[in-house]
Amino acid sequence: MTPGFKTIFEDIIRQGQLAGEIRDDVPAELIAEMLHSIYQAAAFSRLEIPFRENVAMKTRLLLDGIKLR
C-alpha cells in the first residue's frame, strides 16, 4: 500500500515533466518515491537539524538532480 499523498506527488511531477521543467527520462512514480523517502529519512534522522530544515535541504538536493538543464 502507498501513502495517499504519493499520487499527488506523481501528478505534480508529471505536470512538471510535461511543462519541460522536470526531466522525463525518469518515471514520475520513481521521483515520487524519492520524495516520500526524504520525509522518512528526515523523520528518523539523528542529525541535529530541525525536521523542516532537514526536509528542505534534502528536497533541494533532489530537485537539483531532476531539473531539466
Buried (B, 14 or more C-beta within 10 A) or exposed (E): EEEEEBEEBBEBBBEBBEEEEBBBEBEBBEBBBBBBEBBEEBEEEEEEBEEEEBBBBBBEEBEEEBEEE
